[in-house]
Amino acid sequence: MASKLISEDIQTSLQQLHADWSLNSNSDTIQRIFNFDNYYQTIAFTNSVAWIAHQKNHHPDMLITYNTCRIEFSTHSVNGLSELDFICATATDLLITH
């Protein structure tokens, strides 16, 4: 079972992610907005994130529009952030060429 990260661990883990990831004010979710040129690219990315989520059995909240996808990770079972949120965020980042 996942354990809830403390503030110091959250900050350390957040610094290891792409700079576009942000921590919400309650420190219980991390989010990033990904921008694309068109709907097809957005959906292709979203489906790739869904595959990662299925493999890790850890499912983010996603808001999808024509050319953006907002992804938010948290661990509901701990009412906050766990290491798995940062593992999945890192895997998501690998989908995008920086």
BAKERO-869494 format. One line per 5 residues: number of its first residue (from 1); their letters; for each residue x, y, z of N, C-alpha, C. Coordinates in steps of 0.001 Angstrom, whole numbers, m for minus. Layout:
% BAKERO-869494
NUM	a	X,Y,Z,X,Y,Z,X,Y,Z  ...
***
This chain:
% BAKERO-869494
1	maskl	840,m1187,0,0,0,0,883,1247,0  440,2254,m719,1177,3511,m809,1102,4264,516  2131,5047,780,2099,5895,1971,2166,7353,1539  1538,8188,2317,1467,9618,2025,2836,10261,2235  3251,11046,1252,4540,11741,1351,4417,12960,2260
6	isedi	5497,13259,2965,5545,14478,3767,5993,15636,2875  5811,16831,3347,6066,18042,2559,7467,18085,1962  8469,17719,2744,9851,17772,2262,10062,16802,1097  9476,15604,1211,9598,14617,138,8852,15061,m1114  7728,15723,m921,6967,16244,m2060,7803,17277,m2805
11	qtslq	8405,18190,m2082,9207,19240,m2715,10404,18653,m3459  11058,17677,m2862,12195,17024,m3509,11757,16313,m4783  10654,15588,m4706,10136,14860,m5876,9676,15811,m6961  9050,16915,m6576,8565,17892,m7550,9724,18517,m8322  10843,18731,m7672,12010,19319,m8331,12608,18383,m9375
16	qlhad	12313,17102,m9290,12844,16135,m10242,11962,16003,m11488  10779,16625,m11461,9876,16599,m12608,10144,17783,m13526  9534,17749,m14710,9568,18894,m15616,9020,20114,m14870  9566,21272,m15167,9197,22501,m14456,7730,22891,m14620  7031,22345,m15599,5621,22691,m15800,4682,21986,m14822
21	wslns	5174,21017,m14066,4340,20392,m13044,4213,21363,m11870  3018,21427,m11294,2811,22297,m10143,2061,21543,m9051  2247,22018,m7855,1616,21459,m6677,418,22336,m6330  m742,21718,m6062,m1876,22551,m5698,m1681,23112,m4293  m2494,24071,m3928,m2289,24782,m2669,m2465,23905,m1437
26	nsdti	m3190,22805,m1553,m3378,21899,m415,m2302,20814,m358  m1392,20821,m1315,m316,19820,m1417,m843,18398,m1523  m2013,18246,m2155,m2535,16889,m2290,m2680,16439,m3732  m2305,17283,m4693,m2271,16887,m6101,m1124,17621,m6804  m650,16990,m7887,265,17667,m8799,m418,17693,m10159
31	qrifn	m166,18741,m10923,m801,18844,m12233,123,19480,m13249  m170,19178,m14500,544,19785,m15624,m411,19875,m16795  m298,20949,m17540,m1087,21138,m18762,m172,20906,m19952  m592,20008,m20825,144,19692,m22047,m599,20312,m23220  134,21002,m24089,m452,21668,m25254,m52,20957,m26539
36	fdnyy	m993,20904,m27486,m773,20223,m28753,m1267,21084,m29910  m934,20664,m31121,m1334,21416,m32305,m2774,21142,m32722  m3283,19957,m32372,m4624,19607,m32845,m5231,18520,m31953  m6472,18197,m32256,m7221,17226,m31477,m6612,15827,m31567  m6181,15433,m32752,m5601,14101,m32922,m4394,13904,m32001
41	qtiaf	m3491,14886,m31957,m2316,14785,m31090,m2719,14717,m29618  m3712,15506,m29256,m4193,15511,m27877,m4726,14140,m27481  m5539,13546,m28342,m6127,12243,m28036,m5070,11137,m28066  m4131,11201,m28980,m3053,10206,m29020,m2261,10247,m27706  m1953,11447,m27237,m1249,11606,m25965,m2098,11069,m24810
46	tnsva	m3360,11434,m24799,m4274,10990,m23738,m4353,9466,m23682  m4432,8831,m24837,m4471,7374,m24871,m3164,6763,m24357  m2058,7412,m24635,m770,6931,m24121,m709,7049,m22605  m1225,8150,m22076,m1282,8316,m20617,m2200,7259,m20007  m3309,6974,m20678,m4226,5936,m20188,m3535,4579,m20132
51	wiahq	m2690,4280,m21113,m1955,3019,m21118,m1010,2953,m19917  m289,4047,m19660,605,4103,m18499,m201,3893,m17219  m1316,4587,m17112,m2157,4478,m15921,m2634,3048,m15714  m2998,2398,m16787,m3458,1010,m16696,m2313,105,m16232  m1127,293,m16783,30,m520,m16407,412,m330,m14936
56	knhhp	302,877,m14447,675,1195,m13067,m496,1039,m12096  m1694,809,m12646,m2917,751,m11843,m3045,2009,m10973  m2800,3145,m11608,m2848,4439,m10918,m3366,5457,m11925  m4567,5914,m11729,m5291,6652,m12772,m5447,8132,m12422  m4908,8999,m13278,m5018,10436,m13028,m6374,10969,m13449
61	dmlit	m6684,12154,m12963,m7799,12913,m13513,m7261,13645,m14730  m8037,13646,m15810,m7608,14332,m17029,m8757,15186,m17554  m8423,16387,m17961,m9363,17278,m18631,m8837,17489,m20041  m9642,17089,m21021,m9202,17103,m22413,m10012,18133,m23186  m9313,19000,m23910,m9961,19927,m24834,m9360,19690,m26220
66	yntcr	m9696,20525,m27163,m9234,20352,m28535,m7721,20198,m28619  m6985,21072,m27932,m5525,21025,m28064,m4785,21058,m26728  m5457,20704,m25644,m4780,20622,m24351,m5265,19404,m23567  m4399,18951,m22695,m4757,17892,m21754,m4160,18281,m20404  m5024,18481,m19430,m4572,18770,m18067,m4605,17464,m17296
71	iefst	m3490,17107,m16709,m3370,15866,m15957,m3118,16210,m14500  m3841,15521,m13639,m3708,15733,m12201,m3556,14379,m11515  m2464,14237,m10782,m2206,13005,m10043,m2389,13229,m8550  m2977,12243,m7899,m3041,12157,m6444,m3316,10698,m6096  m3123,10377,m4837,m3407,9019,m4384,m4572,9101,m3410
76	hsvng	m5730,8701,m3905,m6956,8844,m3113,m6904,8035,m1822  m6245,6885,m1849,m6213,6030,m659,m5439,6650,501  m4568,7628,208,m3820,8299,1282,m4244,9758,1437  m5227,10183,661,m5703,11569,687,m4559,12554,493  m3745,12282,m503,m2614,13166,m785,m1729,12577,m1856
81	lseld	m459,12866,m1756,506,12414,m2750,1347,11266,m2220  1616,10327,m3108,2494,9204,m2795,3596,9153,m3854  4548,8288,m3649,5631,8123,m4613,5097,7732,m5989  4023,6972,m6021,3445,6527,m7286,2983,7690,m8160  2523,8783,m7557,2132,9959,m8334,3317,10516,m9114
86	ficat	4457,10550,m8487,5653,11089,m9131,6236,10108,m10151  6106,8828,m9891,6518,7823,m10873,5682,7961,m12137  4376,8107,m11973,3488,8245,m13135,3690,9580,m13850  3955,10638,m13103,4232,11935,m13730,5508,11861,m14560  6520,11198,m14049,7768,11019,m14788,7533,10221,m16061
91	atdll	6768,9145,m15969,6450,8332,m17148,5673,9148,m18167  4783,10006,m17701,4015,10878,m18596,4935,11860,m19309  5871,12426,m18574,6835,13361,m19173,7628,12703,m20297  7920,11428,m20157,8713,10731,m21174,7978,10604,m22501  6677,10813,m22501,5904,10779,m23738,6155,11997,m24620
96	ith	6626,13058,m24020,6826,14341,m24713,8316,14575,m24914  8709,14910,m26123,10089,15283,m26381,10286,16711,m25900  11243,16893,m25021,11488,18231,m24475,12433,19006,m25346
***
